[in-house]
Amino acid sequence: RNMSSAGPEGRKKMRECEGLIDSLVYYIQGAIADHEPNDKATENCVCILHNLSYQLEIELPESYAQSIYMQRRNISNNDKTPGCFGTRSRKVKEKQQDTPLPEEKSNPKGVESLWHSTLIRIYLSLIAKSTRNYTQEASLGALQNLTAGTGPMPFAVARTVVQKANGLPGIRAMLHVGHPAVRKTAVSLLRNLSRNTSLQNDIAREVLPDLVSVLPECVPGCEVSCETTASICYTLFNLTQSSSHNARLLLSAHGLPKVIAISMNDSNMFSKASRAASVLLYSLWSHTDLHSAYKK
């Protein structure tokens, strides 16, 4: 677990180690089957896989990059070096979103297990069944890592989480966990998922009222950190930007007074949250059919 956080070279060596990833997945599957999702060894295994999934999209071995990311590379030739969250170009995102992954292997081995639907379902199972905060956070964090980029893999993982594995109820429950790191990671994952336009209505229907409920009434002294507050606002921005219906959902969940209060906070400590809330308000005002409702 310690070695898996040693940096890019350490991650590369461990991903290449024959049988290591397969053994970690095998152990977690056994723990879930034996109804023991809270043991320390399971936590360690999930934390290792969480670390090994970090920056996976841009650290993929050349053999995988050639078969999966050829189109991504062609599109990205003129882009700057991608970071953890990839390029922010809207046109690039839209093109990459349409790039399908090759058909999944029924028996993945090694590094290809890291984005396989089997492991995605394992993470979602641990989120639902484990009461250990570090295990919950690592499972959410692994999914956050896998959905952080802009290529076909992150969007395929997002579709699996939302539509194929019905993962939103479990993630929604994590928004109400008392542990701030778990809540923060759940919000970050939802922010990544909400970038996928084809999933936005599903996400809004399932979790938008919960996101609003987690927003603080006023920022100073609140239990929700500034960073988490900003992340919620940007998630709501993604969900409502192109949908008047979703904007109305936010309105009916009594989100507008909260967003206004956050946007008006001018302290330096909460400037990030205030800025995010202002961006959200500006976007909400673009729905002219809701102006009379806003004014009320």
Disulfide bonds with the S-S distance in Angstrom:
none
